Amino acid sequence: MSPRPDLGPKPRLGYTQSRIERAAELRPDAAAMAQLMAQPAASAYVIGGDWIVTKKGAPLNDPLFTMDEARALGATGETVFLGLLGGVARFGFGLAPTAAETLKSNDDYLVTDLRSIAVQGLVDAEHLPLIAEAKAVLHWHLRHRFCSNCGAPTQVTQAGWKRDCASCKAEHFPRTDPVAIMLAIARDQCLLGRSPRFLPTMWSCLAGFIEPGEAIEDAVRRETREEAGITCGRVVYFQSQPWPFPSSLMIGCHAEALTREIVVDRAELEDARWFSKAEVESMLLRRHLQGLTTPPPVAIAHHLIRAWVEDEIRFD
Ligand SMILES: [Zn+2]
């Protein structure tokens, strides 16, 4: 067996390790919320649909605005209380997507999507889980203005964490959609696939939404069988990651492949094939002879693949 490769220090997984204290008990308290919003140090992320507004800076941009600055940008959408950092409140301010696009022509701001911010490291990584929290809840508000039970308009309550229907009394809460993302392993090889949406050189883990009534392990086996024709046995949970595009939770697993013959579902994947550990190592190190790559460290796929290359996961 070859020695364990040295891939350097483990990078931080994007959108995780939030330091915020969500302080959910304060959400129904309107007086407390007004006080928190009036704190001089209170701050907000300003988000218009998929667009995140940041103040241009060097080397990093600043995604935080004072309450007055956020209001001055035209933040007229919903506001969500994200929680407390050292006793100081942080909020997410919703902006109309068209208003965010208008700000693109203002030289003081960089208005861009969260993927670019995360992959290019445009803000301090500490902000990523908080922007993810704000973006996911604000997106939910944009799509849930009306009651799914009776069709009447709903009202925001609980500092942005609930919508109530006055007509039928139904209560609506923000949703998170679970997605299984998995690396199937057959001894010294792993299964990677390519979506037609990927950069031409990138290969990654297979993934798919977990369906109602389905266990995580069963979703891992089903997706691997459907997309690549591979039957899996044991499934081991690895790590999870909020994925606010718009509001998923990626649940990362390793799976033991019991078969080898790949049958690619061309409706889902452009291609899928087995990769040796040495080849994947060269992809992680960006030294692959044909320039093939894994996803960047911001994505959980990178960490699933790396853990296998570093021998943290074995089924034999
Ligand atoms: Zn209703």
py3Dmol code that shows the C-alpha trace and the ligand (Angstrom):
import py3Dmol

protein = """\
ATOM      1  CA  MET A   1       0.000   0.000   0.000  1.00  0.00           C
ATOM      2  CA  SER A   2       1.318   3.452  -0.884  1.00  0.00           C
ATOM      3  CA  PRO A   3       2.000   5.838   2.020  1.00  0.00           C
ATOM      4  CA  ARG A   4      -0.707   8.260   3.050  1.00  0.00           C
ATOM      5  CA  PRO A   5      -0.348  11.358   0.822  1.00  0.00           C
ATOM      6  CA  ASP A   6       0.405  14.764   2.304  1.00  0.00           C
ATOM      7  CA  LEU A   7      -2.333  17.082   1.092  1.00  0.00           C
ATOM      8  CA  GLY A   8      -1.528  19.840   3.573  1.00  0.00           C
ATOM      9  CA  PRO A   9      -3.790  21.322   6.253  1.00  0.00           C
ATOM     10  CA  LYS A  10      -7.499  20.549   5.930  1.00  0.00           C
ATOM     11  CA  PRO A  11      -9.381  23.524   4.436  1.00  0.00           C
ATOM     12  CA  ARG A  12     -12.582  24.870   5.983  1.00  0.00           C
ATOM     13  CA  LEU A  13     -15.837  23.543   4.559  1.00  0.00           C
ATOM     14  CA  GLY A  14     -17.913  26.431   3.197  1.00  0.00           C
ATOM     15  CA  TYR A  15     -21.032  27.723   5.014  1.00  0.00           C
ATOM     16  CA  THR A  16     -20.240  25.697   8.175  1.00  0.00           C
ATOM     17  CA  GLN A  17     -18.939  26.431  11.691  1.00  0.00           C
ATOM     18  CA  SER A  18     -21.348  29.295  12.308  1.00  0.00           C
ATOM     19  CA  ARG A  19     -20.500  31.165  15.507  1.00  0.00           C
ATOM     20  CA  ILE A  20     -23.956  32.721  15.830  1.00  0.00           C
ATOM     21  CA  GLU A  21     -26.154  32.106  18.851  1.00  0.00           C
ATOM     22  CA  ARG A  22     -29.555  31.908  17.183  1.00  0.00           C
ATOM     23  CA  ALA A  23     -31.399  32.996  20.372  1.00  0.00           C
ATOM     24  CA  ALA A  24     -34.684  31.569  19.069  1.00  0.00           C
ATOM     25  CA  GLU A  25     -36.384  32.431  22.365  1.00  0.00           C
ATOM     26  CA  LEU A  26     -36.141  36.150  21.468  1.00  0.00           C
ATOM     27  CA  ARG A  27     -37.921  35.763  18.100  1.00  0.00           C
ATOM     28  CA  PRO A  28     -41.508  36.182  19.438  1.00  0.00           C
ATOM     29  CA  ASP A  29     -40.502  39.166  21.645  1.00  0.00           C
ATOM     30  CA  ALA A  30     -41.228  42.276  19.547  1.00  0.00           C
ATOM     31  CA  ALA A  31     -39.916  44.690  22.218  1.00  0.00           C
ATOM     32  CA  ALA A  32     -36.619  42.787  22.517  1.00  0.00           C
ATOM     33  CA  MET A  33     -36.332  42.681  18.750  1.00  0.00           C
ATOM     34  CA  ALA A  34     -36.846  46.459  18.448  1.00  0.00           C
ATOM     35  CA  GLN A  35     -34.153  46.979  21.101  1.00  0.00           C
ATOM     36  CA  LEU A  36     -31.711  44.692  19.311  1.00  0.00           C
ATOM     37  CA  MET A  37     -32.321  46.442  16.020  1.00  0.00           C
ATOM     38  CA  ALA A  38     -31.607  49.811  17.720  1.00  0.00           C
ATOM     39  CA  GLN A  39     -28.195  48.631  19.029  1.00  0.00           C
ATOM     40  CA  PRO A  40     -25.544  50.911  17.464  1.00  0.00           C
ATOM     41  CA  ALA A  41     -23.391  47.843  16.647  1.00  0.00           C
ATOM     42  CA  ALA A  42     -26.252  45.814  15.117  1.00  0.00           C
ATOM     43  CA  SER A  43     -25.571  44.893  11.514  1.00  0.00           C
ATOM     44  CA  ALA A  44     -27.173  43.227   8.532  1.00  0.00           C
ATOM     45  CA  TYR A  45     -26.450  41.335   5.347  1.00  0.00           C
ATOM     46  CA  VAL A  46     -28.320  42.759   2.359  1.00  0.00           C
ATOM     47  CA  ILE A  47     -29.614  40.166  -0.078  1.00  0.00           C
ATOM     48  CA  GLY A  48     -31.744  40.530  -3.202  1.00  0.00           C
ATOM     49  CA  GLY A  49     -32.780  37.049  -4.351  1.00  0.00           C
ATOM     50  CA  ASP A  50     -29.545  35.415  -5.544  1.00  0.00           C
ATOM     51  CA  TRP A  51     -27.585  38.684  -5.263  1.00  0.00           C
ATOM     52  CA  ILE A  52     -25.459  39.484  -2.217  1.00  0.00           C
ATOM     53  CA  VAL A  53     -24.507  43.151  -1.758  1.00  0.00           C
ATOM     54  CA  THR A  54     -21.012  43.812  -0.332  1.00  0.00           C
ATOM     55  CA  LYS A  55     -18.913  46.939   0.174  1.00  0.00           C
ATOM     56  CA  LYS A  56     -15.832  46.869  -2.004  1.00  0.00           C
ATOM     57  CA  GLY A  57     -12.597  46.612  -0.033  1.00  0.00           C
ATOM     58  CA  ALA A  58      -9.084  45.201  -0.145  1.00  0.00           C
ATOM     59  CA  PRO A  59      -8.127  42.475   0.262  1.00  0.00           C
ATOM     60  CA  LEU A  60     -11.655  41.460   1.316  1.00  0.00           C
ATOM     61  CA  ASN A  61     -15.059  42.958   0.694  1.00  0.00           C
ATOM     62  CA  ASP A  62     -17.290  43.788   3.673  1.00  0.00           C
ATOM     63  CA  PRO A  63     -20.757  42.204   3.566  1.00  0.00           C
ATOM     64  CA  LEU A  64     -22.031  43.982   6.711  1.00  0.00           C
ATOM     65  CA  PHE A  65     -24.188  47.117   6.750  1.00  0.00           C
ATOM     66  CA  THR A  66     -25.511  49.176   9.649  1.00  0.00           C
ATOM     67  CA  MET A  67     -29.286  49.165   9.980  1.00  0.00           C
ATOM     68  CA  ASP A  68     -29.441  52.697   8.534  1.00  0.00           C
ATOM     69  CA  GLU A  69     -27.165  51.789   5.625  1.00  0.00           C
ATOM     70  CA  ALA A  70     -29.280  48.722   4.849  1.00  0.00           C
ATOM     71  CA  ARG A  71     -32.493  50.763   4.877  1.00  0.00           C
ATOM     72  CA  ALA A  72     -30.872  53.423   2.680  1.00  0.00           C
ATOM     73  CA  LEU A  73     -30.129  50.753   0.060  1.00  0.00           C
ATOM     74  CA  GLY A  74     -33.874  50.262  -0.259  1.00  0.00           C
ATOM     75  CA  ALA A  75     -34.193  47.120   1.828  1.00  0.00           C
ATOM     76  CA  THR A  76     -37.957  46.914   1.836  1.00  0.00           C
ATOM     77  CA  GLY A  77     -38.364  43.153   1.781  1.00  0.00           C
ATOM     78  CA  GLU A  78     -38.512  40.845   4.773  1.00  0.00           C
ATOM     79  CA  THR A  79     -36.065  41.104   7.665  1.00  0.00           C
ATOM     80  CA  VAL A  80     -34.826  38.024   9.488  1.00  0.00           C
ATOM     81  CA  PHE A  81     -33.108  37.965  12.880  1.00  0.00           C
ATOM     82  CA  LEU A  82     -30.096  35.674  12.423  1.00  0.00           C
ATOM     83  CA  GLY A  83     -29.020  35.719  16.060  1.00  0.00           C
ATOM     84  CA  LEU A  84     -26.412  37.203  18.394  1.00  0.00           C
ATOM     85  CA  LEU A  85     -22.630  37.439  18.135  1.00  0.00           C
ATOM     86  CA  GLY A  86     -21.163  38.537  21.464  1.00  0.00           C
ATOM     87  CA  GLY A  87     -24.580  39.880  22.454  1.00  0.00           C
ATOM     88  CA  VAL A  88     -24.862  42.021  19.298  1.00  0.00           C
ATOM     89  CA  ALA A  89     -27.674  41.318  16.844  1.00  0.00           C
ATOM     90  CA  ARG A  90     -27.188  40.400  13.234  1.00  0.00           C
ATOM     91  CA  PHE A  91     -29.958  40.465  10.634  1.00  0.00           C
ATOM     92  CA  GLY A  92     -30.640  39.559   7.034  1.00  0.00           C
ATOM     93  CA  PHE A  93     -32.328  42.334   5.002  1.00  0.00           C
ATOM     94  CA  GLY A  94     -34.268  41.438   1.899  1.00  0.00           C
ATOM     95  CA  LEU A  95     -33.879  43.678  -1.130  1.00  0.00           C
ATOM     96  CA  ALA A  96     -35.899  43.436  -4.324  1.00  0.00           C
ATOM     97  CA  PRO A  97     -33.689  41.540  -6.824  1.00  0.00           C
ATOM     98  CA  THR A  98     -34.144  44.398  -9.313  1.00  0.00           C
ATOM     99  CA  ALA A  99     -32.906  46.899  -6.688  1.00  0.00           C
ATOM    100  CA  ALA A 100     -29.832  44.702  -6.113  1.00  0.00           C
ATOM    101  CA  GLU A 101     -29.131  44.627  -9.838  1.00  0.00           C
ATOM    102  CA  THR A 102     -29.367  48.427  -9.967  1.00  0.00           C
ATOM    103  CA  LEU A 103     -26.614  48.609  -7.324  1.00  0.00           C
ATOM    104  CA  LYS A 104     -24.244  46.772  -9.669  1.00  0.00           C
ATOM    105  CA  SER A 105     -23.504  50.040 -11.432  1.00  0.00           C
ATOM    106  CA  ASN A 106     -22.470  51.698  -8.132  1.00  0.00           C
ATOM    107  CA  ASP A 107     -18.658  51.600  -7.750  1.00  0.00           C
ATOM    108  CA  ASP A 108     -18.867  51.390  -3.954  1.00  0.00           C
ATOM    109  CA  TYR A 109     -20.477  47.947  -4.033  1.00  0.00           C
ATOM    110  CA  LEU A 110     -19.818  44.526  -5.408  1.00  0.00           C
ATOM    111  CA  VAL A 111     -23.124  42.771  -6.100  1.00  0.00           C
ATOM    112  CA  THR A 112     -22.567  39.135  -6.933  1.00  0.00           C
ATOM    113  CA  ASP A 113     -23.812  35.610  -6.237  1.00  0.00           C
ATOM    114  CA  LEU A 114     -22.901  33.619  -3.133  1.00  0.00           C
ATOM    115  CA  ARG A 115     -21.113  30.849  -5.051  1.00  0.00           C
ATOM    116  CA  SER A 116     -18.620  33.372  -6.461  1.00  0.00           C
ATOM    117  CA  ILE A 117     -18.164  34.939  -3.028  1.00  0.00           C
ATOM    118  CA  ALA A 118     -17.432  31.554  -1.435  1.00  0.00           C
ATOM    119  CA  VAL A 119     -15.245  30.038  -4.173  1.00  0.00           C
ATOM    120  CA  GLN A 120     -13.205  33.208  -4.745  1.00  0.00           C
ATOM    121  CA  GLY A 121     -12.969  34.030  -1.019  1.00  0.00           C
ATOM    122  CA  LEU A 122     -14.314  37.555  -1.527  1.00  0.00           C
ATOM    123  CA  VAL A 123     -15.338  37.988   2.145  1.00  0.00           C
ATOM    124  CA  ASP A 124     -13.999  36.626   5.440  1.00  0.00           C
ATOM    125  CA  ALA A 125     -15.058  32.942   5.670  1.00  0.00           C
ATOM    126  CA  GLU A 126     -16.708  33.689   9.041  1.00  0.00           C
ATOM    127  CA  HIS A 127     -19.531  35.413   7.139  1.00  0.00           C
ATOM    128  CA  LEU A 128     -20.392  32.483   4.868  1.00  0.00           C
ATOM    129  CA  PRO A 129     -22.619  30.479   7.269  1.00  0.00           C
ATOM    130  CA  LEU A 130     -24.477  33.653   8.234  1.00  0.00           C
ATOM    131  CA  ILE A 131     -25.031  34.770   4.658  1.00  0.00           C
ATOM    132  CA  ALA A 132     -26.213  31.217   3.922  1.00  0.00           C
ATOM    133  CA  GLU A 133     -28.699  31.408   6.810  1.00  0.00           C
ATOM    134  CA  ALA A 134     -30.019  34.801   5.688  1.00  0.00           C
ATOM    135  CA  LYS A 135     -30.203  33.878   1.996  1.00  0.00           C
ATOM    136  CA  ALA A 136     -32.100  30.634   2.618  1.00  0.00           C
ATOM    137  CA  VAL A 137     -34.740  32.232   4.892  1.00  0.00           C
ATOM    138  CA  LEU A 138     -35.186  35.326   2.690  1.00  0.00           C
ATOM    139  CA  HIS A 139     -35.602  33.101  -0.372  1.00  0.00           C
ATOM    140  CA  TRP A 140     -38.284  31.133   1.486  1.00  0.00           C
ATOM    141  CA  HIS A 141     -40.178  34.393   2.166  1.00  0.00           C
ATOM    142  CA  LEU A 142     -40.044  35.347  -1.523  1.00  0.00           C
ATOM    143  CA  ARG A 143     -41.789  32.055  -2.438  1.00  0.00           C
ATOM    144  CA  HIS A 144     -44.275  31.785   0.446  1.00  0.00           C
ATOM    145  CA  ARG A 145     -46.301  34.969   0.427  1.00  0.00           C
ATOM    146  CA  PHE A 146     -49.534  32.993   0.201  1.00  0.00           C
ATOM    147  CA  CYS A 147     -50.880  30.187   2.368  1.00  0.00           C
ATOM    148  CA  SER A 148     -50.311  26.760   0.795  1.00  0.00           C
ATOM    149  CA  ASN A 149     -53.438  25.525   2.599  1.00  0.00           C
ATOM    150  CA  CYS A 150     -56.070  28.159   1.641  1.00  0.00           C
ATOM    151  CA  GLY A 151     -54.360  30.635  -0.696  1.00  0.00           C
ATOM    152  CA  ALA A 152     -54.779  33.750   1.500  1.00  0.00           C
ATOM    153  CA  PRO A 153     -51.831  36.168   1.957  1.00  0.00           C
ATOM    154  CA  THR A 154     -49.662  35.277   4.979  1.00  0.00           C
ATOM    155  CA  GLN A 155     -47.994  37.557   7.533  1.00  0.00           C
ATOM    156  CA  VAL A 156     -44.404  37.372   8.796  1.00  0.00           C
ATOM    157  CA  THR A 157     -43.999  36.661  12.526  1.00  0.00           C
ATOM    158  CA  GLN A 158     -41.258  35.395  14.865  1.00  0.00           C
ATOM    159  CA  ALA A 159     -38.632  37.877  13.600  1.00  0.00           C
ATOM    160  CA  GLY A 160     -38.742  36.349  10.123  1.00  0.00           C
ATOM    161  CA  TRP A 161     -38.876  32.669  11.130  1.00  0.00           C
ATOM    162  CA  LYS A 162     -42.579  31.990  10.542  1.00  0.00           C
ATOM    163  CA  ARG A 163     -45.520  33.034   8.381  1.00  0.00           C
ATOM    164  CA  ASP A 164     -49.052  32.898   9.776  1.00  0.00           C
ATOM    165  CA  CYS A 165     -52.288  32.645   7.831  1.00  0.00           C
ATOM    166  CA  ALA A 166     -54.989  34.810   9.427  1.00  0.00           C
ATOM    167  CA  SER A 167     -57.645  33.162   7.274  1.00  0.00           C
ATOM    168  CA  CYS A 168     -57.215  29.431   8.109  1.00  0.00           C
ATOM    169  CA  LYS A 169     -54.765  29.787  11.052  1.00  0.00           C
ATOM    170  CA  ALA A 170     -52.135  27.614   9.370  1.00  0.00           C
ATOM    171  CA  GLU A 171     -48.538  28.210  10.488  1.00  0.00           C
ATOM    172  CA  HIS A 172     -45.695  28.014   7.963  1.00  0.00           C
ATOM    173  CA  PHE A 173     -42.006  27.504   8.778  1.00  0.00           C
ATOM    174  CA  PRO A 174     -38.874  27.825   6.579  1.00  0.00           C
ATOM    175  CA  ARG A 175     -37.941  24.557   4.889  1.00  0.00           C
ATOM    176  CA  THR A 176     -34.609  22.803   4.414  1.00  0.00           C
ATOM    177  CA  ASP A 177     -34.402  20.192   1.657  1.00  0.00           C
ATOM    178  CA  PRO A 178     -32.099  17.229   2.408  1.00  0.00           C
ATOM    179  CA  VAL A 179     -29.771  16.100  -0.367  1.00  0.00           C
ATOM    180  CA  ALA A 180     -27.664  12.933  -0.186  1.00  0.00           C
ATOM    181  CA  ILE A 181     -24.177  13.372  -1.640  1.00  0.00           C
ATOM    182  CA  MET A 182     -22.002  10.292  -1.712  1.00  0.00           C
ATOM    183  CA  LEU A 183     -18.692   8.815  -2.682  1.00  0.00           C
ATOM    184  CA  ALA A 184     -19.044   5.156  -3.655  1.00  0.00           C
ATOM    185  CA  ILE A 185     -15.846   3.192  -2.999  1.00  0.00           C
ATOM    186  CA  ALA A 186     -14.673  -0.152  -4.363  1.00  0.00           C
ATOM    187  CA  ARG A 187     -11.416  -0.965  -2.513  1.00  0.00           C
ATOM    188  CA  ASP A 188      -8.780   1.268  -4.163  1.00  0.00           C
ATOM    189  CA  GLN A 189     -11.148   3.045  -6.554  1.00  0.00           C
ATOM    190  CA  CYS A 190     -13.923   5.580  -6.176  1.00  0.00           C
ATOM    191  CA  LEU A 191     -16.833   6.520  -8.424  1.00  0.00           C
ATOM    192  CA  LEU A 192     -17.000  10.089  -9.735  1.00  0.00           C
ATOM    193  CA  GLY A 193     -19.423  11.605 -12.209  1.00  0.00           C
ATOM    194  CA  ARG A 194     -19.777  14.679 -14.379  1.00  0.00           C
ATOM    195  CA  SER A 195     -22.848  16.828 -14.769  1.00  0.00           C
ATOM    196  CA  PRO A 196     -23.194  18.647 -18.106  1.00  0.00           C
ATOM    197  CA  ARG A 197     -23.289  21.854 -15.999  1.00  0.00           C
ATOM    198  CA  PHE A 198     -19.740  21.324 -14.641  1.00  0.00           C
ATOM    199  CA  LEU A 199     -16.594  22.977 -15.902  1.00  0.00           C
ATOM    200  CA  PRO A 200     -15.195  20.636 -18.592  1.00  0.00           C
ATOM    201  CA  THR A 201     -12.395  19.318 -16.323  1.00  0.00           C
ATOM    202  CA  MET A 202     -14.353  18.758 -13.107  1.00  0.00           C
ATOM    203  CA  TRP A 203     -15.486  15.421 -11.663  1.00  0.00           C
ATOM    204  CA  SER A 204     -17.434  15.081  -8.423  1.00  0.00           C
ATOM    205  CA  CYS A 205     -19.542  12.906  -6.133  1.00  0.00           C
ATOM    206  CA  LEU A 206     -23.010  11.801  -7.183  1.00  0.00           C
ATOM    207  CA  ALA A 207     -25.910  13.489  -5.365  1.00  0.00           C
ATOM    208  CA  GLY A 208     -29.680  13.677  -5.283  1.00  0.00           C
ATOM    209  CA  PHE A 209     -32.642  14.834  -3.214  1.00  0.00           C
ATOM    210  CA  ILE A 210     -33.816  12.541  -0.448  1.00  0.00           C
ATOM    211  CA  GLU A 211     -37.476  11.758  -1.098  1.00  0.00           C
ATOM    212  CA  PRO A 212     -40.341  11.710   1.417  1.00  0.00           C
ATOM    213  CA  GLY A 213     -40.440   8.425   3.300  1.00  0.00           C
ATOM    214  CA  GLU A 214     -36.823   7.621   2.474  1.00  0.00           C
ATOM    215  CA  ALA A 215     -33.904   7.067   4.874  1.00  0.00           C
ATOM    216  CA  ILE A 216     -30.593   8.772   4.083  1.00  0.00           C
ATOM    217  CA  GLU A 217     -28.890   5.396   3.515  1.00  0.00           C
ATOM    218  CA  ASP A 218     -31.616   4.266   1.115  1.00  0.00           C
ATOM    219  CA  ALA A 219     -31.380   7.530  -0.837  1.00  0.00           C
ATOM    220  CA  VAL A 220     -27.601   7.023  -1.180  1.00  0.00           C
ATOM    221  CA  ARG A 221     -28.113   3.495  -2.557  1.00  0.00           C
ATOM    222  CA  ARG A 222     -30.987   4.546  -4.863  1.00  0.00           C
ATOM    223  CA  GLU A 223     -29.185   7.561  -6.366  1.00  0.00           C
ATOM    224  CA  THR A 224     -25.990   5.574  -7.004  1.00  0.00           C
ATOM    225  CA  ARG A 225     -27.982   2.798  -8.663  1.00  0.00           C
ATOM    226  CA  GLU A 226     -30.138   5.192 -10.725  1.00  0.00           C
ATOM    227  CA  GLU A 227     -27.342   7.494 -11.907  1.00  0.00           C
ATOM    228  CA  ALA A 228     -24.498   4.999 -12.406  1.00  0.00           C
ATOM    229  CA  GLY A 229     -26.007   1.493 -12.185  1.00  0.00           C
ATOM    230  CA  ILE A 230     -23.839   0.628  -9.172  1.00  0.00           C
ATOM    231  CA  THR A 231     -25.262  -1.359  -6.255  1.00  0.00           C
ATOM    232  CA  CYS A 232     -24.069  -0.214  -2.818  1.00  0.00           C
ATOM    233  CA  GLY A 233     -23.987  -2.021   0.535  1.00  0.00           C
ATOM    234  CA  ARG A 234     -22.804  -0.264   3.674  1.00  0.00           C
ATOM    235  CA  VAL A 235     -23.334   3.505   3.946  1.00  0.00           C
ATOM    236  CA  VAL A 236     -21.427   5.618   6.474  1.00  0.00           C
ATOM    237  CA  TYR A 237     -22.340   9.204   7.367  1.00  0.00           C
ATOM    238  CA  PHE A 238     -19.423  11.641   7.025  1.00  0.00           C
ATOM    239  CA  GLN A 239     -20.388  15.313   7.411  1.00  0.00           C
ATOM    240  CA  SER A 240     -23.116  17.755   6.399  1.00  0.00           C
ATOM    241  CA  GLN A 241     -23.201  21.212   4.855  1.00  0.00           C
ATOM    242  CA  PRO A 242     -25.881  23.881   4.443  1.00  0.00           C
ATOM    243  CA  TRP A 243     -26.197  24.575   0.722  1.00  0.00           C
ATOM    244  CA  PRO A 244     -28.296  27.740   0.265  1.00  0.00           C
ATOM    245  CA  PHE A 245     -29.063  27.270  -3.458  1.00  0.00           C
ATOM    246  CA  PRO A 246     -31.770  27.846  -2.521  1.00  0.00           C
ATOM    247  CA  SER A 247     -32.180  25.933   0.750  1.00  0.00           C
ATOM    248  CA  SER A 248     -30.629  22.472   0.793  1.00  0.00           C
ATOM    249  CA  LEU A 249     -28.758  20.527   3.418  1.00  0.00           C
ATOM    250  CA  MET A 250     -26.055  18.349   1.847  1.00  0.00           C
ATOM    251  CA  ILE A 251     -25.665  15.098   3.791  1.00  0.00           C
ATOM    252  CA  GLY A 252     -22.297  13.592   2.909  1.00  0.00           C
ATOM    253  CA  CYS A 253     -21.810   9.795   3.028  1.00  0.00           C
ATOM    254  CA  HIS A 254     -19.348   7.161   1.894  1.00  0.00           C
ATOM    255  CA  ALA A 255     -20.850   4.024   0.378  1.00  0.00           C
ATOM    256  CA  GLU A 256     -19.450   0.555  -0.205  1.00  0.00           C
ATOM    257  CA  ALA A 257     -19.830  -0.346  -3.894  1.00  0.00           C
ATOM    258  CA  LEU A 258     -20.757  -4.013  -4.374  1.00  0.00           C
ATOM    259  CA  THR A 259     -20.675  -3.981  -8.190  1.00  0.00           C
ATOM    260  CA  ARG A 260     -18.294  -2.460 -10.765  1.00  0.00           C
ATOM    261  CA  GLU A 261     -20.133  -2.200 -14.067  1.00  0.00           C
ATOM    262  CA  ILE A 262     -21.254   1.377 -14.666  1.00  0.00           C
ATOM    263  CA  VAL A 263     -24.450   2.231 -16.559  1.00  0.00           C
ATOM    264  CA  VAL A 264     -24.678   6.024 -16.849  1.00  0.00           C
ATOM    265  CA  ASP A 265     -28.074   7.721 -16.726  1.00  0.00           C
ATOM    266  CA  ARG A 266     -27.463  10.259 -19.502  1.00  0.00           C
ATOM    267  CA  ALA A 267     -30.458  12.336 -18.402  1.00  0.00           C
ATOM    268  CA  GLU A 268     -28.629  13.071 -15.127  1.00  0.00           C
ATOM    269  CA  LEU A 269     -24.935  12.704 -15.913  1.00  0.00           C
ATOM    270  CA  GLU A 270     -22.636  13.382 -18.824  1.00  0.00           C
ATOM    271  CA  ASP A 271     -20.329  10.591 -17.667  1.00  0.00           C
ATOM    272  CA  ALA A 272     -19.244   8.490 -14.672  1.00  0.00           C
ATOM    273  CA  ARG A 273     -16.180   6.314 -14.150  1.00  0.00           C
ATOM    274  CA  TRP A 274     -13.877   4.737 -11.575  1.00  0.00           C
ATOM    275  CA  PHE A 275     -10.821   6.672 -10.419  1.00  0.00           C
ATOM    276  CA  SER A 276      -7.751   5.285  -8.645  1.00  0.00           C
ATOM    277  CA  LYS A 277      -6.535   6.850  -5.433  1.00  0.00           C
ATOM    278  CA  ALA A 278      -3.354   8.087  -7.141  1.00  0.00           C
ATOM    279  CA  GLU A 279      -5.351   9.789  -9.896  1.00  0.00           C
ATOM    280  CA  VAL A 280      -7.717  11.488  -7.422  1.00  0.00           C
ATOM    281  CA  GLU A 281      -4.761  12.611  -5.331  1.00  0.00           C
ATOM    282  CA  SER A 282      -3.273  14.343  -8.383  1.00  0.00           C
ATOM    283  CA  MET A 283      -6.671  16.002  -9.015  1.00  0.00           C
ATOM    284  CA  LEU A 284      -6.863  17.283  -5.419  1.00  0.00           C
ATOM    285  CA  LEU A 285      -3.319  18.659  -5.752  1.00  0.00           C
ATOM    286  CA  ARG A 286      -4.156  20.210  -9.155  1.00  0.00           C
ATOM    287  CA  ARG A 287      -1.376  18.155 -10.778  1.00  0.00           C
ATOM    288  CA  HIS A 288      -3.463  15.854 -12.980  1.00  0.00           C
ATOM    289  CA  LEU A 289      -1.802  15.297 -16.370  1.00  0.00           C
ATOM    290  CA  GLN A 290      -5.025  16.004 -18.299  1.00  0.00           C
ATOM    291  CA  GLY A 291      -5.978  18.854 -15.953  1.00  0.00           C
ATOM    292  CA  LEU A 292      -8.897  17.015 -14.323  1.00  0.00           C
ATOM    293  CA  THR A 293     -10.022  18.483 -10.987  1.00  0.00           C
ATOM    294  CA  THR A 294     -12.235  17.825  -7.980  1.00  0.00           C
ATOM    295  CA  PRO A 295     -14.663  20.482  -6.683  1.00  0.00           C
ATOM    296  CA  PRO A 296     -13.083  23.299  -4.602  1.00  0.00           C
ATOM    297  CA  PRO A 297     -12.719  23.008  -0.789  1.00  0.00           C
ATOM    298  CA  VAL A 298     -15.825  25.139  -0.257  1.00  0.00           C
ATOM    299  CA  ALA A 299     -17.916  22.104  -1.317  1.00  0.00           C
ATOM    300  CA  ILE A 300     -18.457  18.963   0.756  1.00  0.00           C
ATOM    301  CA  ALA A 301     -17.613  16.773  -2.267  1.00  0.00           C
ATOM    302  CA  HIS A 302     -13.984  17.894  -1.940  1.00  0.00           C
ATOM    303  CA  HIS A 303     -13.923  16.743   1.694  1.00  0.00           C
ATOM    304  CA  LEU A 304     -15.644  13.410   0.982  1.00  0.00           C
ATOM    305  CA  ILE A 305     -13.071  12.659  -1.719  1.00  0.00           C
ATOM    306  CA  ARG A 306     -10.110  13.859   0.335  1.00  0.00           C
ATOM    307  CA  ALA A 307     -11.084  11.785   3.394  1.00  0.00           C
ATOM    308  CA  TRP A 308     -11.005   8.645   1.220  1.00  0.00           C
ATOM    309  CA  VAL A 309      -7.652   9.570  -0.354  1.00  0.00           C
ATOM    310  CA  GLU A 310      -6.241  10.157   3.122  1.00  0.00           C
ATOM    311  CA  ASP A 311      -7.369   6.684   4.202  1.00  0.00           C
ATOM    312  CA  GLU A 312      -9.867   7.918   6.774  1.00  0.00           C
ATOM    313  CA  ILE A 313     -12.543   5.758   5.126  1.00  0.00           C
ATOM    314  CA  ARG A 314     -12.164   2.067   4.356  1.00  0.00           C
ATOM    315  CA  PHE A 315     -14.742  -0.684   3.859  1.00  0.00           C
ATOM    316  CA  ASP A 316     -12.325  -3.632   3.509  1.00  0.00           C
TER     317      ASP A 316
END
"""
ligand_1 = """\
1
ZN
Zn -54.507 29.667 5.095
"""
view = py3Dmol.view(width=600, height=400)
view.addModel(protein, "pdb")
view.setStyle({"model": 0}, {"cartoon": {"style": "trace"}})
view.addModel(ligand_1, "xyz")
view.setStyle({"model": 1}, {"stick": {}})
view.zoomTo()
view.show()
